[in-house]
């Protein structure tokens, strides 16, 4: 009986630690190093801003070598619509896995933009869809497999998702403010924890995102593209990403990024054709977790389908 209690306590400690990670990185929104290319996931007002039919694919493996580490994939597609191309419509799919938990969401993104001047547009965006959560406790390594605390999995927990955003942009500048999900919902069923006399329920808190960037011409063949992303979640430390990329001959992008008190990153991108871009990112954790992992890797692919010939010769930098 004593051994069972100790084993259960150890498992509870491990699960609490896992829940904290899930709350920060998994079921609370995942993080991306190449956020400047993956804006639609966090801000629906971005839809249609590239003025082309655009497809984006991102794959991220975090903390490589650490058992149960986060794995994330996203797919986005968006296009301008309407007689004056002043509206945008898109689809965002996010898959996020960490340890025994898997979360997927699919949302429709809609934007409406107005011209503030000849160069600047302001877009208002709405995001709506569903989120699906699964937690499989059998994926945990337990000393007591029959412990009733771990017998009630979470299967296909459906939750609605509603968000909104603003996006201001020109051909050189962009800034966005968004909340991808306004709804506070629970991740764990309390009945699955009552055998352990615990009320450990993860809450989906509001995430506030601010993103901005600019393109500077250093000379005819070199551009400087700084960008930053700030994420605020109630009850969690402020997350701040700052990146600096250099675009060479409008083909090769090289740069670096810093995530406050968390990681430093190397970035590279290649404009393979006018409609095909590939980006790569590597994160080195500046925290103690780097002792147990081999960094984090990220790949981004974007395919643009141009509707008008003149759009091919007017490159978009974000």
N, C-alpha and C positions, 0 to 999 in steps of 0.2 A: 504493500500500500504506500509506503514511504517512497519507493522508487517510482511508482506511478505518479505521485504528486510532484516529485522533482522533474520527471520527464515532461509532465504537463506544463509545469512552470517554465521549463526551458522552451517548450514549443510556443507558449504564450508570449514570451519575450521575443522569440524569433518572429512570430506573426505580427506583434506590435511594431517591430522594426521594419518588417516588410510592408505593413500598412502605411507607415510613415513615408517610405520610399514611393509607394503607389500614390499616396496623396500628393507628393511633391512632383513626381515625374510621370506617373502613369495615368490614373483616373483623373487627377488634376492634369490639365492640358500638357502634352509632351512638348519638349523643347527642340529647336532646330538651330544649327549653326548657320545654314544658308537661308536664314529667314527673309533676306532681301529678295529672294526668288520665289518664296513660298507664302506670299502675303495673303492669298485668298483663303487659306486655312483659318487664319485668325481674323480676317476683315472682309466681309462680303462686299463692301463698297469697291473693292479692287476689281470685281468682275467687269470685264469689258474695257478696262482702262488701256490695255495693250492695242486695242483697235483691230485685233485679228482673232481668229479662232485659235485658241492656245491650249495645249495639253501639257500638264506638268506631272512628273513622277519623282518621288523622293523616297529613298530608303536609308534608314539610320540604324546602326548597331552600336549601342552604347556600352561602355565598360567591357570591352572584349576580353574573354577569358574568365569572367566572373559568372558563376552559375546563376541562372535566373535573371540575367541582366536585361534591360529594356531593349526591345526591338520595335521599330516604328516604320510604317509605310504610309505614304499619302498619294492620292491621285486627285488631280483637279483638272477641270476643263471649263473654259468660259469664252464668251463671245459677245461683241456688241450686238444689240438688236434695236428695232425701232426704225422709223423712217429717217431720223436724223442721227442714228447711232448714239443716241443720248441715254440709252438704257443698256444694261448688261445682264446676262443670265449665265449662271454657272452651276457646277456640281462639285462638291468636295467630299472625298471619302478618306477617312483616317483609321488606320489599324494600329493598335498599340498593345504590346504584350510585355509583361514583366512578371517573372516567377509563375505562380499559378493563375494569374489574372490576365484576361484578354478583354480589351474594350475596342469596339468598332463603332464609328458613327458615319452617317451619310446625311448630308445637308444640301439643300438647294439655296443658291446665292443669287440675290437680285440687287441691282443697283440702278439708281437714277441720277444723272449728272446734269449740272447746269454750268454754263460758261460764265465765269466771273470776269474774264477779260479775254483778249486774243490768245494769251498763252496758258491761262490757268482754268482748270475745271475743278468743281467740287462735287463729289458723288456721295449719295446717301445709300446705305446698303442694309438689307435684311437677310438673315440666315435662319432657316427653319428645317428641321429634320428629326431624326431619331438616333438614339445611342443605345448600344447593346453591350451589356456587361456579363461576362462569364468568369467564375472563379472555381477552379478544380483543385480541391485540397489533396487529391490523390497524387498530385505532382510534387507534394512536399515529402521529404524524407523524415518519417516519424518513427520513434522508438516504440510507440504503441499505436498500431494501425487501427485498433478497434476503439480508440478513444472517441466517444460520441461527439466531442467538440468539433471534430473534423469530418463528420459524416454528412453534413448538409451543404452541398455545393450550391453555388449561385449559377443558375442556368437561364440564359436569354432574358436577363432583366432589361426590359425596355423602358426607356425614358425619353420624353420629348426634349428637343433642344431648340431654343429661340435666341437669336443674337442680333446685333446691329453694329454699324460702323460708319465712320466718315472717312473720306479719302480725298485729299487735295493734291493735285499734281499738274505739272507742266512737262515739257520734254526733258527738263534737267533736274526738277525737284519733285519730291513727294513727301507727304506726311499723312499719317493715318491714326485714328483713335477708334478703338473698338472694344466690345464685350461680346465674345463669341457665344456665350450662353448666359441668359439672365435667370435661369431656373435653378433653384437650390434643391437638389435631390439626394437621396441616400444611396450608397453603394452596397452596403451589407445589410442583410435581413437580421434583425435583432434576435429572431427565434433561432438562428443558427449559432448564436453565441451564448444563449441562456444557460446551457449545460455547464459553461465555465464561469457562470455568474459574472459575465462581463457585458458591458454595453458599448462595444467598440464599433461605432458606425462612422464610415468615411462620408463626409459631406462635400458635395460639389460646390465649391465656393466661386464667387464671381471673379473672373480674371479680367483685368483691365490692361490693354495693350496700347502702347504708343510707339509708332515707328516713323522714322524720317531718314532722308538721304538726299544727296546732291551729287551732280556730275560736274567736275571742274575740268576745263581744257588747260592742260599744262603746256602742250605744244600741239602741232598738227597730228602727231601720231601717238600721243600719250594723254590719257584722261585719268583723273583721280576721283574715286567714288567712295567717299565715307558714308557710313550708315550706322544707325543705332536703333536698338529695340529695348524698350523698358516694359517690364511686366510686373504688375502689382496684384497680389492675392492677399486677402485679409488673413492675418494670422501667420503669414510666411514672410521671410526676408524679401526685400525688393530685389528683383533680378534685372540686371543691366548688361546688355551686350553692346559692344562697340567694335566696329570693323572698319578696315581701310583696304580698299582694293584699287589696283592700278590696271587700266585697260590699255593694252598695247595694240596699235593698228586695228582697233575694233575687232580683234580676233582672240587674243590671249589675255586672260585676267589672272593676276597674281595678287595675293594679299594675306592679311592676318586678322584675327579677331580675338577679343578678350571678353570673357564672361566673368563679371565681378565676383571675386572670391571663389571661383569655381573651375575655370579652365582657360587655356590659351589655345588658339586654333590656327591652322594653316589652311588657306583657301586657294583653289585654282579653278579656272573655267576656260572653256574652249568654244568659240562660236564656229562650229564646224561648217555649217552652211548658213545662209541668211535665215533659215527657219529652224535650225537645229542647234541647241546649246546644251553642253554637258558641264556640270560643276562637281567639284570634289572638295570634301572637307575632312580634316583630322583634328580631333580634340585631345589635348594632353591635360588631364585633370590636375589642378593645383591643390587638391585636397588629398587626404590620406587614402582615399579609395584607389588612387593610382598605384599603390603598393600591391593591390590585388587584381588589377586589370591591365590591359595593354592598349589603353586609349579608346577613343570612339571614332567611328568612321561614318561618312555620309556621302551619298551620291544623289545628284539631281539631274534630271533630263527634262528639257522643254522642247516641244514641237509646235511651231507656229505655221498656220495655213493662211496665206495672204489672200484677201479678196480683191485687192486692187494693186496694180503694178507699182504705183507710186509709193505704196507703203513699204515695199522691199528696200527702197533706197533711203528710207527715213528710219534709221535703227532706233529701237527702244532699249534703254539701258537698265530697266528694272521691270 
